Amino acid sequence: MRFAQGGRRLEKLAGSNKSARGPSAPTKWRTLSAGRDPWSERGVEDQAWLREPRPAMLREIAQQTLLFPATRVVAMPTIVGAEDLVHAPQPAILAPNHESDIDTPLVLLALPHAWRSRTVVGAASDRFYRKRGFALAAGFWINTFPFDRGGGQRRGLAAAAAHLRDGRNVMLFPQGTRGAGPEGYRAGVAELALTAGVPIIPIHIEGSALVMPKGRGLNRRGKTTVTFSRPLQPRPGETPDQLTARLQTAIER
């Protein structure tokens, strides 16, 4: 007992050896926040029920009575080559250039009913499928499906391929986004055509950027032109980049 007490006195005289101890653990860890949790917003799923017969019939009525008349008044379109689609095979990929939000209604308006009734439109999931209200509106008015642009467009292309396998035409913009210009063409549409073995219908839209510029909404009335080119069939051994170059030439020509 005396030895133990003597040892404690020696420790007190020598002082505590703090340098030999490790850093003390904090009583409470501080949590740092670095923006929103990316997993907290998963988006809205495809509203496939809007493609059933009854919603499809209501969509056709709404398009013919509201959407298309409004588009004609605002954009005053001239349609070239749509009659040649009667001889084009379905399913196919409809590939227009992209300058404005009014591009999709213009193409749907120009399509013959036999094509429009079997056409779905790829809509960017991070823009049109963030909220259920947007998803319902896009799905009802223009028959969209969510196109996920993540993972190098792989998930979006897989969804588009599933629609092609089911016999539907798919409308996708090879430029990916509005106003990308000649430098913005991507190989995703060509890769999809080569994988699915379906033709591409090049479509050139002119004048829509003046009617509804990117980020500015409806700007003014103006004349537009929607021109359908002959189908592009994928060639044996052709690469996506080669087919994309042919597609770009056909659209811009």
N, C-alpha and C positions, 0 to 999 in steps of 0.2 A: 504493500500500500504506500509506504513512504517513497519507494522507487518510482511508483507511478506519479505521485504528486511532484517529486523532484523533476521528473521528465517534463511535466507540464510547465513547471517554472522555467526550465531551460528553453522550451519552445517560445514562451512569452518574452524572455530576454533576447532570444535570437530574432524574434519577429516572424511573421508568416511568410512562407515562401510562395508569393503570388505568381512569380515568373514561371514556376514549374507547373502551374495549373493551366488548363486550356481555357479558352474564352467561355464565359458563362452563357448558357442558352437564354435567349430572350423569353420573358414570361408570356409574351403575346406576339405572334408573327404578324407583320404588317402585310396586308393584301394590296397588290397593285392592280389597277384596272387598265386594260389596254384596248378599249373599244368594246363593241358589242360581241357577244358570243356568236360565232358563225353558225353554231348548231341550233341556236334558239329560233331561227327563222328558216324553216324548211321549204316554204313556198306551198303552192296549191297544186294538187294533182290534176291530171288530165280529166276534163269534164266529158267523158266519153258518151254519157247519156244524151248529150246534145246532138249526137249523130244518129240517134234512133229516128224512125220514120216520122213520128208526130212532131218532135222539135225541128227536124229537117224541113218539114212542110211549113211550119211557122216561120222558119228562117227565110225560106224562099219568098213567102208573102211579105215579110218585113223588108227584105232586100229590094223587091220589085216596087213596093209602095213608098219606101222612105229612103233607104241607103242609096240606091242607084239613081233615082231622080235628083237627089241632092248632089250626088257626084257629077251628074250631067250638067246641072246648073252651074256648079262651081268650076269644073275642069273642062267642060265642053270638048269631050274627047272625039278624036277621029280614029277609027279602028281599021287596021290593015292586016289582011292575011288570016283572019279568024276562020273564014270559011274553009281554009285548007286543013283545019284540024279534023274535019270529017274523015279524012283519009289517014290521019296519024294514029298510031297504035296507043292504046291505054293498057296498063297504067304508065305514066310518064312523069318526069320531073319538069315542072314549070320554073324557068330561071329568068326572072327579069332583073334589069339593073335597078338600083335602089337610091332614090333621091329624096323621097318624101313619104309621110305617113299615108298619103292618099294613093300611093302606088298600088296597094293591095285591093282597095275597092275598084280601082280602074281596071285591073286585070280581071277580077271576078266579073265585073260588068261586061267586059269584052268577050268573055268565054261563052261558047254555046252552052245551052242548058245541059246537054249530055256530058259535057266536061265539068261544068261548075258543080253539078250535083254529086260528082265523085272526087272532088278536090278538097284536100285539107291544107291548111296554111301553117307552116312552122313559125311560131311566135316565141321570141326570146323569153325564157322562163324567168330571168332576173328582172324583166320589165313588165310583162303582161300577166305573170302568174305569181306575183308576190302576195296579192290579196285575192280573196274569193270573188269579190265584186268585179274586179278587172278581168279575172279568168272567165266568169260567166258572160260578161259583155263581149269579150273577144270571141269566145266559143260560139255564142249565139249569132252574132252579126256576120262573122267571116269564117266560121268553122275552123278554129285554130286547134293546134295541139302544142304542148310545151316543148320547146326546143332548148335543151340544156347546152349552153355554150362552154361549159366547163370541161376539163380533161381533153382539150384540143378538139372539141365538138364531137367526141366519140359517142357520148351518151345521146346527144341530139340526133346524130346520124343513125344510131341504132333504132331510135324511135321512128324516124322517117322510113327506114327500111321495113319496119313492121307494117306500116301503113301500105307501102308498095306491095308487100306480100299479100295483103288483104284485098288488093285490087284497087286501091285508091291512088289518085294522082296526088303528088306532093308539090306544093309551091314553096321554094326556098330562094333566098337572095344570095347569089354567089359572092357578092361583095360583103356580106355579113352585117353591115350596118349602113345607115343612111349617109350619103355624101362621101363615101370612101374614095370615089374616083377610080381611074384606071389602075392605080396602084393597089387597090383594095381587094382585088379578086383572090379568092381562096380556093384551095383544091378540094374542099369538102363535098361540093355538089358533084364534081367529076368522080371522086372516089365512091360516092354513093351509087352513081350510075354504073360504074364498072363492077361494083360488088353485086348490085341487084340485077344487072343485065337489062336495064330499061333505057329508053331514049331520053334525051333532054330537049325541051322546047325552048329555044332562045327567044326572049321577049325584050324589045327595046321600048322604054317609056321616055317620052320627051316632053318637057314643059312643066312637069309636076313640081320641080323645085321652086318655080316662081309662084305657084298657087299656094303651096304649103311648105315653106322652107323648114329645114331642121331646126327644132328648138324655138320656133316662132309661131306655130299654129297657123291658122288660116290667114293668108296674107292678102290675097285678092283673087278675083276671077281671072281665068286665063285659058288659052287653048292648049290642049295636050294631044299627043299621038301615041297610040299603043300598036306596035307592029310585031306580028308573030312571024318568026322565021321557020324554015324547014327543020324537022327533027334532026338532031345529031345522034347517030348511033355509035356507041363505043366500038372501037376497032380492036381486033385481036392484038394483044401485046402492047396496047397503048397505056401509057402511064397517066396518073391523075394530072400531072403538070401539063402534059401534052394535050389532054382533053380540055383542060381549063383554058389553055391558049386558044384552042379552036372555038370554045364557047365565048370567050371574050371577043374574038374577032367577029363572030356571028352576031353578038348583041350590039357591038359598036358600029357594025357595018350598016 
